[in-house]
């Protein structure tokens, strides 16, 4: 059987479209094949980074449902004074502890967010809620944050800061002195 050039070209285009849709369909069925959230956390302590990453991982499934292919996100943790300067440069006057920039896929957090677990659980899921809903509106972000927050409270905890190392002389003294006799 002979095919004309037009039929061959049409067949190749159909085959190409079929393969493309098959690959996309397979990726939608198997999200593990897609690169999940590519999270970068800049600044902050290792405990702050751990908590942020934990909460973000909980929301990754919701974020992966977004239509665009770029699922990367950067979270920037800044000391209070620097956060206030950056906040003003973005004209985010109403915020006190955190804000998001959907266009650049960035979340800016004041280090004050990590004062305690409750504050962190209010702010981080809320900011992620803006990305899940792709909305700048606070009420929509807060609805999405509720789900993220519930899962985060079950799975994430504020890591304890490592205890400062004891000096060698203090350790030696504790070995010589019986407990409770000092």
C-alpha positions as CSV (number, residue, x, y, z in Angstrom):
1,X,0.0,0.0,0.0
2,X,1.4,3.4,-1.0
3,X,0.8,6.6,0.9
4,X,1.1,10.2,-0.4
5,X,3.3,12.7,1.3
6,X,0.3,14.4,2.8
7,X,-1.0,11.2,4.3
8,X,2.5,10.4,5.7
9,X,2.8,13.8,7.2
10,X,-0.7,13.7,8.6
11,X,0.0,10.2,10.1
12,X,3.2,11.5,11.7
13,X,1.4,14.5,13.2
14,X,-1.3,12.2,14.6
15,X,1.3,9.9,16.0
16,X,3.1,12.8,17.5
17,X,-0.1,14.2,19.1
18,X,-1.0,10.7,20.4
19,X,2.4,10.2,22.0
20,X,2.3,13.7,23.5
21,X,-1.1,13.1,25.0
22,X,-0.1,9.6,26.2
23,X,2.9,11.0,28.0
24,X,0.9,13.9,29.5
25,X,-1.8,11.5,30.5
26,X,0.7,9.1,32.1
27,X,2.2,11.9,34.1
28,X,-1.2,13.0,35.3
29,X,-2.0,9.5,36.3
30,X,1.5,9.1,37.9
31,X,2.4,12.4,39.6
32,X,5.6,10.9,40.9
33,X,7.0,11.2,37.4
34,X,6.5,14.9,37.4
35,X,9.0,17.0,39.4
36,X,7.0,17.9,42.5
37,X,7.5,21.2,44.1
38,X,11.1,22.4,43.7
39,X,11.4,24.2,46.9
40,X,14.2,26.5,47.7
41,X,14.4,28.0,51.2
42,X,16.7,31.0,51.5
43,X,17.8,32.3,54.9
44,X,16.6,31.2,58.3
45,X,17.9,28.5,60.7
46,X,17.9,24.9,59.8
47,X,14.9,24.4,62.2
48,X,13.0,27.1,60.3
49,X,13.9,25.6,57.0
50,X,12.8,22.1,58.1
51,X,9.4,23.3,59.3
52,X,8.9,25.3,56.1
53,X,9.8,22.4,53.9
54,X,7.5,20.1,55.9
55,X,4.5,22.4,55.5
56,X,5.3,22.9,51.8
57,X,5.5,19.1,51.2
58,X,2.0,18.8,52.6
59,X,0.7,21.3,50.0
60,X,2.8,19.9,47.1
61,X,0.0,17.7,46.0
62,X,-2.4,20.7,45.7
63,X,0.3,22.8,44.1
64,X,1.1,20.1,41.5
65,X,-2.5,20.3,40.3
66,X,-1.8,23.8,38.9
67,X,-2.0,24.1,35.2
68,X,1.4,25.6,34.5
69,X,4.5,23.4,34.3
70,X,6.7,25.5,36.6
71,X,6.1,24.1,40.1
72,X,9.2,25.7,41.6
73,X,8.9,28.0,44.6
74,X,11.3,30.0,46.7
75,X,10.7,30.8,50.4
76,X,12.8,33.7,51.7
77,X,13.2,34.0,55.5
78,X,14.4,37.4,56.6
79,X,15.3,39.0,59.9
80,X,12.6,41.4,61.0
81,X,14.3,44.7,59.9
82,X,15.2,43.3,56.5
83,X,11.7,41.9,56.1
84,X,10.2,45.3,56.8
85,X,12.4,46.9,54.1
86,X,11.5,44.2,51.5
87,X,7.8,44.4,52.5
88,X,7.8,48.2,51.9
89,X,9.6,47.8,48.5
90,X,6.8,45.5,47.4
91,X,4.2,47.9,48.9
92,X,2.8,45.1,51.0
93,X,1.8,47.6,53.7
94,X,-1.0,45.6,55.3
95,X,1.1,42.5,56.1
96,X,3.0,42.1,59.4
97,X,4.7,38.7,59.1
98,X,4.6,37.3,55.6
99,X,3.6,38.0,52.0
100,X,3.6,36.2,48.6
101,X,4.5,37.3,45.1
102,X,2.6,35.0,42.8
103,X,4.4,36.2,39.7
104,X,7.8,35.4,40.9
105,X,6.6,32.3,42.9
106,X,8.1,33.6,46.1
107,X,7.0,33.7,49.7
108,X,8.7,36.2,52.1
109,X,8.6,35.4,55.8
110,X,9.7,37.4,58.7
111,X,11.8,35.4,61.2
112,X,9.1,36.5,63.7
113,X,6.8,33.9,62.0
114,X,8.8,31.2,63.8
115,X,8.4,32.7,67.3
116,X,6.1,29.7,68.1
117,X,4.4,26.9,66.2
118,X,1.0,28.6,66.3
119,X,2.3,31.6,64.4
120,X,4.1,29.5,61.9
121,X,1.0,27.3,61.3
122,X,-1.0,30.5,60.7
123,X,1.3,32.2,58.3
124,X,3.0,29.5,56.2
125,X,-0.1,27.6,55.1
126,X,-1.9,30.9,54.4
127,X,0.9,32.0,52.0
128,X,0.9,28.6,50.4
129,X,-2.9,29.0,50.1
130,X,-2.4,31.9,47.7
131,X,-0.5,29.6,45.4
132,X,-3.0,26.8,45.7
133,X,-5.8,29.1,44.7
134,X,-3.7,31.3,42.4
135,X,-5.4,34.2,44.1
136,X,-4.3,37.3,45.8
137,X,-7.5,37.4,47.8
138,X,-7.1,36.6,51.5
139,X,-10.4,34.8,52.0
140,X,-9.6,32.3,49.2
141,X,-6.1,31.8,50.4
142,X,-7.4,31.1,54.0
143,X,-9.9,28.5,52.7
144,X,-7.0,26.6,51.1
145,X,-4.8,27.2,54.2
146,X,-7.3,25.4,56.4
147,X,-6.7,22.1,54.7
148,X,-2.9,22.6,54.6
149,X,-2.9,23.7,58.2
150,X,-4.9,20.7,59.4
151,X,-2.5,18.2,57.8
152,X,0.6,20.3,58.9
153,X,-0.5,20.2,62.5
154,X,-0.7,16.4,62.3
155,X,2.7,15.9,60.5
156,X,5.0,18.9,61.2
157,X,6.5,20.1,64.4
158,X,8.8,22.9,65.2
159,X,12.2,21.2,65.4
160,X,14.0,21.8,68.6
161,X,17.0,24.0,68.2
162,X,20.1,22.0,69.1
163,X,21.4,22.6,72.6
164,X,24.6,24.5,72.7
165,X,27.5,22.2,73.2
166,X,28.7,21.9,76.8
167,X,32.2,22.9,77.5
168,X,34.6,20.0,78.1
169,X,35.4,21.3,81.6
170,X,31.7,21.4,82.6
171,X,31.3,17.8,81.3
172,X,34.3,16.7,83.2
173,X,33.0,18.3,86.4
174,X,29.6,16.6,86.0
175,X,31.4,13.3,85.9
176,X,33.3,13.9,89.1
177,X,30.4,15.4,91.2
178,X,27.5,13.2,92.2
179,X,24.2,14.5,91.0
180,X,22.4,16.8,93.4
181,X,25.4,17.7,95.6
182,X,26.3,21.0,94.1
